[in-house]
Amino acid sequence: MLFDTHVHLNARQFMEDREATIQRAFDAGVKYMVVVGFDSETIPLAIEIAEQYETIYAAVGWHPVDAIDMTEDHLKWIEELAEHPKVVAIGEMGLDYHWDKSPKDIQKQVFRKQIQLAKKVNMPIIIHNREATEDIIEILQEEDAQAVGGIMHCYNDSVDYVQTCLDMNFYISLGGPVTFKNAPLPKEVAVQVPADRLLVETDAPFLAPHPNRGKRNEPAYVKLVAEKIADLRGVSLEEISKLTTQNAFSLFKLEL
């Protein structure tokens, strides 16, 4: 019974076979999912999908790459959607210094506003971090994000930052890269993260785990992520499945 805490079933890559993709996930033992909306196009679809399936939930937020497109009306809209019974988190949000569509100062402003919103509605946040770790930590600390906590989505930093994240009331979520042969960092993190702070995800359709690397990712593949983590930690798949699902339920304030 696995919980994919970060999937984009609302992406265009799933337009042709979304229902079949979801069924494959269920058949693989992936019972729960959070579909993450990150702009004006994907947010409504995330909620629509969550409404159609009892064990699928939604997160609503604004991606840092598109921060320059976000308006105050969008922020109010996200706040209104936070009241929806299937919305469990605000995000994904954060900083992305790889792409240059949105200037850093705009990204930071939008990031801060979303943290403040999450605190207002008392919901955990989902953090997108690409090449911006120091700035993200600084903003999270300055905005007292630990009041709501959240997820370091697809964590790809060194073990050195893990304790800082834990101290800020965040969970560490690992995805496909933990299975990559040339990716030692997430493997090291997978071993070090406390059992009660570990989550699994796919970030589908991106970052498909080995042996599907380079192909379209899908939520059924979160089982491959969990299997790798179980192997690295020297425990059973069942144990990893149970603890990561319990952790997700605790974070999202759901009842098993």
Secondary structure, DSSP 8 states (H G I E B T S, - for coil): -EEEEEE-TTSGGGTTTHHHHHHHHHHTTEEEEEEEE-STTHHHHHHHHHHH-TTEEEEE---GGGGGG--HHHHHHHHHHTTSTTEEEEEEEEEE-SS-SS-HHHHHHHHHHHHHHHHHHT--EEEEEES-HHHHHHHHHHTTGGGT-EEETT--S-GGGHHHHHHTTEEEEE-GGGG-TT-HHHHHHHHHS-GGGEEE---TTSS--TTSTTS---GGGHHHHHHHHHHHHTS-HHHHHHHHHHHHHHHHT---
